[in-house]
Amino acid sequence: MQAIRVHHTGEPDVMQLEEVADLQPGPGQVLVKVEAAGVNPVETYIRAGKYPQKAPLPYTPGSDAAGTIAAVGEGVGNWHIGDRVFTGRSQSGSYAEFTLCAADMVFRLPDSLSFEQGAAIGLPYATAHRALFGKAGAKKGESVFVHGATGGVGVAAIQLAQAAGLTVGGSAGTSSGERFLASLGLKYTTNHNVDNYLSDVIGMTCGRGFDIILEMLANQNLGSDPEVLAPFGRIVIIGNRGTVEVNPRDWMSRDATIYAMTLFNVPPAGIREIYNSLGEGLERGELKPQIDKAFALSEAPEAHEAVMASGSHGKIILKP
């Protein structure tokens, strides 16, 4: 089979498409024929050697995929060949024609969703779910501002918040990004690259501030986020690319709570709980992943550049 392999860390071109040995599922595993694989920013950090968790070299990148069950290992009775599934925790890497997964870490893909949409569920929707409900404790009637809302996690957060009955605002980096957010049903949008855009944000709540802020680029925004945070508000740091200067008095004056998170810290039981909850929203049609660009497997370097570029309108995926 063909798979992307990384033999040493570095720039995107260290990812090479190679012919590798076919995979066979062991006890408790399933083999998934990958129809689409999700590309996430964290995979660029791991590839570059800049993430705390180091991948053993050589390796195949990727955790998110959607496809069909191609084979089942010993002891697996709940999946059958041909079942449509998605996963957010590939064990062998998802940038490949086939991927191995624990049988309890694949989930049914509704017939109403394409494989491309299925590949966009994994890490983005689980991250957004944990940020909103596992960290911020979001409740119906509260308000949430998604700071950098046009990417995969941002789209997931918007849909989850809307389904839970929250008032949602979001920022984009371009006017086209704002139009994209409006197409998702957002009444309140702003362009975070425009001077004094925070005045727009505070205006969304008539001066009160948002109960929750989901922060996709903390190194750029965390210092000013308290300006648009309601008393006793919560900020959840989802993304960060460097250092930031903050004034803790801004947090103190609002009795604010600052959370930081990574999905890698969630144990398997917690991940299953999240995906089972997401499955209900997917079945009801409340959650509809949006695809920005699709690349061939051989174009994985270009996909890594695209996922780190500004102006995305949904998820970047690979097609084996």
C-alpha positions as CSV (number, residue, x, y, z in Angstrom):
1,M,0.0,0.0,0.0
2,Q,1.0,3.6,-0.3
3,A,1.6,5.9,2.7
4,I,3.3,9.2,3.5
5,R,6.4,8.6,5.5
6,V,8.6,11.0,7.6
7,H,12.1,9.8,8.2
8,H,13.4,12.9,9.8
9,T,11.8,16.1,11.1
10,G,11.9,19.3,9.1
11,E,10.0,21.3,6.4
12,P,6.9,19.9,4.7
13,D,9.0,18.3,1.9
14,V,10.3,15.7,4.4
15,M,7.0,13.9,3.9
16,Q,7.4,11.4,1.0
17,L,4.9,9.1,-0.6
18,E,6.3,5.5,-0.4
19,E,5.2,1.9,-0.9
20,V,5.0,0.2,2.4
21,A,4.0,-3.2,3.7
22,D,0.3,-4.0,3.9
23,L,-1.2,-3.7,7.4
24,Q,-2.9,-6.5,9.2
25,P,-5.2,-5.9,12.2
26,G,-4.3,-7.5,15.5
27,P,-6.5,-8.5,18.3
28,G,-9.0,-5.7,19.1
29,Q,-8.1,-3.8,15.9
30,V,-9.8,-3.0,12.6
31,L,-8.2,-2.1,9.3
32,V,-9.8,0.9,7.6
33,K,-9.6,1.6,3.9
34,V,-9.0,5.4,4.0
35,E,-11.2,7.4,1.6
36,A,-10.2,10.7,3.1
37,A,-7.8,11.8,5.8
38,G,-8.0,15.0,7.9
39,V,-5.0,17.4,8.1
40,N,-4.5,19.3,11.4
41,P,-2.1,22.0,12.5
42,V,-0.7,19.8,15.3
43,E,0.6,17.4,12.6
44,T,2.8,20.2,11.2
45,Y,4.3,20.9,14.6
46,I,5.1,17.2,15.0
47,R,6.6,16.9,11.5
48,A,8.8,19.9,12.2
49,G,10.0,18.5,15.6
50,K,8.5,21.4,17.5
51,Y,5.8,19.6,19.5
52,P,6.4,18.2,23.0
53,Q,5.3,14.8,21.9
54,K,7.8,13.3,19.5
55,A,6.8,10.8,16.9
56,P,9.1,7.7,16.6
57,L,10.9,7.9,13.3
58,P,10.1,6.9,10.6
59,Y,6.3,7.4,10.9
60,T,3.1,8.1,9.0
61,P,1.4,11.3,10.1
62,G,-2.3,11.8,10.8
63,S,-4.9,10.8,13.3
64,D,-8.2,11.6,11.5
65,A,-9.7,9.5,8.7
66,A,-13.0,8.2,7.2
67,G,-13.5,5.1,5.1
68,T,-14.8,1.6,5.3
69,I,-13.8,-1.4,7.4
70,A,-11.5,-3.6,5.3
71,A,-10.6,-6.2,7.9
72,V,-11.2,-7.0,11.6
73,G,-8.9,-8.5,14.1
74,E,-9.5,-11.3,16.6
75,G,-12.2,-10.5,19.2
76,V,-13.9,-7.8,17.2
77,G,-17.5,-8.5,16.8
78,N,-19.2,-5.1,16.5
79,W,-17.7,-4.1,13.1
80,H,-18.1,-5.8,9.7
81,I,-16.3,-5.4,6.4
82,G,-17.8,-2.5,4.5
83,D,-19.1,-0.5,7.5
84,R,-18.7,3.2,7.0
85,V,-16.7,4.7,9.8
86,F,-14.6,7.7,11.0
87,T,-11.8,7.9,13.5
88,G,-9.8,10.5,15.3
89,R,-7.2,8.2,16.7
90,S,-5.5,6.2,14.0
91,Q,-2.8,4.0,15.5
92,S,-0.7,3.6,12.3
93,G,-1.2,7.1,10.8
94,S,-4.0,8.2,8.5
95,Y,-2.0,9.7,5.6
96,A,-2.2,6.4,3.9
97,E,-4.4,4.1,1.8
98,F,-5.2,2.0,4.9
99,T,-4.9,2.7,8.6
100,L,-5.1,0.6,11.8
101,C,-7.4,1.6,14.6
102,A,-8.5,0.2,17.9
103,A,-12.0,-1.2,17.3
104,D,-13.4,1.0,20.1
105,M,-11.9,4.1,18.5
106,V,-13.8,4.0,15.2
107,F,-17.4,5.3,15.0
108,R,-20.2,5.0,12.5
109,L,-20.3,7.6,9.8
110,P,-23.9,8.5,9.0
111,D,-25.0,7.9,5.4
112,S,-25.9,11.6,5.1
113,L,-22.2,12.6,5.4
114,S,-19.5,12.1,2.7
115,F,-16.2,10.5,3.5
116,E,-14.6,13.9,3.1
117,Q,-16.9,15.3,5.8
118,G,-16.1,12.2,7.9
119,A,-12.4,13.0,7.7
120,A,-13.2,16.5,9.1
121,I,-14.8,15.2,12.3
122,G,-12.0,13.7,14.4
123,L,-9.7,16.1,16.1
124,P,-11.6,19.3,15.2
125,Y,-15.0,18.4,16.6
126,A,-13.6,16.5,19.6
127,T,-11.4,19.5,20.4
128,A,-14.3,22.0,20.1
129,H,-16.6,19.7,22.2
130,R,-14.0,19.4,25.0
131,A,-13.3,23.2,24.9
132,L,-17.0,24.2,25.1
133,F,-18.3,21.6,27.5
134,G,-15.4,19.8,29.1
135,K,-13.5,22.9,30.0
136,A,-15.8,26.0,29.8
137,G,-18.9,24.2,30.9
138,A,-21.0,26.0,28.4
139,K,-24.7,26.2,29.1
140,K,-27.8,27.1,27.1
141,G,-28.4,30.9,27.1
142,E,-24.7,31.8,27.5
143,S,-22.6,33.5,24.8
144,V,-19.4,32.4,23.2
145,F,-17.0,34.2,20.9
146,V,-14.8,32.0,18.6
147,H,-11.6,33.9,18.0
148,G,-10.5,32.7,14.6
149,A,-13.6,30.8,13.6
150,T,-13.2,29.8,9.9
151,G,-11.0,26.7,10.4
152,G,-12.0,23.2,11.2
153,V,-12.1,23.6,15.0
154,G,-13.9,27.0,14.6
155,V,-16.6,25.6,12.4
156,A,-17.1,22.7,14.8
157,A,-17.3,25.1,17.8
158,I,-19.9,27.2,16.0
159,Q,-22.1,24.3,15.2
160,L,-21.8,22.7,18.6
161,A,-22.6,26.0,20.4
162,Q,-25.6,26.7,18.1
163,A,-27.0,23.2,18.8
164,A,-26.6,23.8,22.5
165,G,-28.5,27.1,22.5
166,L,-25.7,29.5,22.9
167,T,-25.4,33.0,21.3
168,V,-22.4,32.8,19.0
169,G,-20.0,35.4,17.6
170,G,-16.9,34.8,15.6
171,S,-14.0,36.4,13.9
172,A,-12.4,35.9,10.5
173,G,-9.3,37.3,8.8
174,T,-11.0,38.5,5.7
175,S,-14.4,39.8,4.4
176,S,-14.9,36.5,2.6
177,G,-14.2,34.8,5.8
178,E,-17.0,36.8,7.4
179,R,-19.3,35.9,4.6
180,F,-18.4,32.2,5.2
181,L,-19.3,32.6,8.9
182,A,-22.6,34.2,8.0
183,S,-23.4,31.2,5.8
184,L,-23.0,29.1,8.9
185,G,-25.8,31.1,10.6
186,L,-23.6,33.6,12.5
187,K,-25.4,36.9,13.1
188,Y,-22.3,38.4,14.8
189,T,-19.0,38.5,12.9
190,T,-16.0,40.7,12.7
191,N,-12.6,40.9,10.9
192,H,-9.8,40.4,13.4
193,N,-7.3,42.0,11.0
194,V,-9.1,45.4,11.1
195,D,-8.0,48.1,13.6
196,N,-10.2,48.4,16.7
197,Y,-12.2,45.2,15.8
198,L,-12.6,44.5,19.5
199,S,-15.1,47.4,19.7
200,D,-17.2,45.3,17.3
201,V,-16.8,42.3,19.5
202,I,-17.9,44.0,22.7
203,G,-20.8,45.6,20.7
204,M,-22.1,42.1,19.9
205,T,-23.1,41.8,23.6
206,C,-24.2,45.4,24.1
207,G,-21.1,46.0,26.2
208,R,-21.4,43.1,28.6
209,G,-18.8,40.8,27.1
210,F,-18.9,37.2,26.2
211,D,-19.3,34.4,28.8
212,I,-16.8,32.2,26.9
213,I,-14.0,32.9,24.5
214,L,-12.5,30.1,22.5
215,E,-9.0,31.2,21.5
216,M,-7.3,29.7,18.4
217,L,-4.2,32.0,18.4
218,A,-3.3,32.8,22.0
219,N,0.1,34.3,21.3
220,Q,-1.7,37.1,19.3
221,N,-4.9,37.6,21.2
222,L,-4.8,36.4,24.8
223,G,-3.5,39.8,26.1
224,S,-6.5,41.6,24.7
225,D,-9.2,38.9,25.1
226,P,-10.2,40.1,28.6
227,E,-11.4,43.4,27.1
228,V,-14.4,41.5,25.6
229,L,-14.9,39.0,28.4
230,A,-18.0,39.1,30.7
231,P,-17.6,39.0,34.5
232,F,-16.8,35.5,35.7
233,G,-16.1,34.6,32.0
234,R,-13.9,31.8,30.8
235,I,-11.2,31.7,28.1
236,V,-10.2,28.4,26.6
237,I,-6.8,28.3,24.8
238,I,-7.0,25.9,21.9
239,G,-4.2,27.1,19.6
240,N,-0.9,28.9,20.2
241,R,2.2,29.6,18.2
242,G,4.5,31.5,20.5
243,T,4.7,33.7,23.6
244,V,2.4,36.5,24.7
245,E,2.4,39.3,27.3
246,V,-0.6,39.5,29.5
247,N,-1.7,41.5,32.5
248,P,-3.2,39.2,35.2
249,R,-5.1,42.2,36.6
250,D,-7.3,42.1,33.6
251,W,-8.3,38.6,34.5
252,M,-8.6,39.4,38.2
253,S,-11.0,42.3,37.7
254,R,-13.4,40.0,35.9
255,D,-12.9,36.9,38.2
256,A,-11.9,35.2,34.9
257,T,-10.9,31.6,34.5
258,I,-8.3,30.7,31.9
259,Y,-8.2,27.1,30.6
260,A,-5.5,25.5,28.4
261,M,-6.1,22.2,26.7
262,T,-4.8,19.5,24.3
263,L,-6.9,16.6,23.2
264,F,-3.9,14.2,23.7
265,N,-4.5,14.4,27.5
266,V,-7.9,12.9,27.2
267,P,-8.0,9.2,28.1
268,P,-9.7,6.7,25.8
269,A,-12.9,6.5,27.9
270,G,-13.2,10.3,27.7
271,I,-12.6,10.3,23.9
272,R,-15.3,7.6,23.4
273,E,-17.7,9.7,25.4
274,I,-17.0,12.8,23.3
275,Y,-17.4,10.9,20.0
276,N,-20.6,9.2,21.1
277,S,-22.0,12.6,21.9
278,L,-20.9,14.0,18.5
279,G,-22.5,11.0,16.8
280,E,-25.9,12.0,18.1
281,G,-25.4,15.5,16.7
282,L,-24.2,14.1,13.4
283,E,-27.2,11.8,13.1
284,R,-29.6,14.7,13.8
285,G,-27.9,16.8,11.2
286,E,-26.8,19.5,13.6
287,L,-23.1,19.0,12.8
288,K,-22.1,19.4,9.2
289,P,-18.3,19.5,8.6
290,Q,-17.2,22.0,5.9
291,I,-14.4,21.2,3.5
292,D,-12.1,23.9,2.3
293,K,-9.6,22.1,0.1
294,A,-8.8,18.5,-0.8
295,F,-5.3,17.4,-1.8
296,A,-4.0,14.1,-3.2
297,L,-2.0,12.0,-0.9
298,S,1.2,12.9,-2.8
299,E,0.4,16.5,-2.1
300,A,0.7,16.2,1.7
301,P,3.5,18.9,1.8
302,E,1.1,21.4,0.1
303,A,-1.6,20.4,2.5
304,H,0.6,21.2,5.4
305,E,1.3,24.6,4.0
306,A,-2.4,25.2,3.4
307,V,-3.5,24.2,6.9
308,M,-1.1,26.8,8.4
309,A,-2.1,29.6,6.0
310,S,-4.7,32.2,7.0
311,G,-8.1,32.4,5.3
312,S,-9.2,28.8,5.5
313,H,-13.0,28.2,5.1
314,G,-13.3,24.8,6.8
315,K,-11.2,21.6,6.8
316,I,-8.1,20.6,4.8
317,I,-8.1,16.9,3.8
318,L,-6.1,14.4,1.8
319,K,-7.5,11.9,-0.7
320,P,-5.6,8.7,-1.1
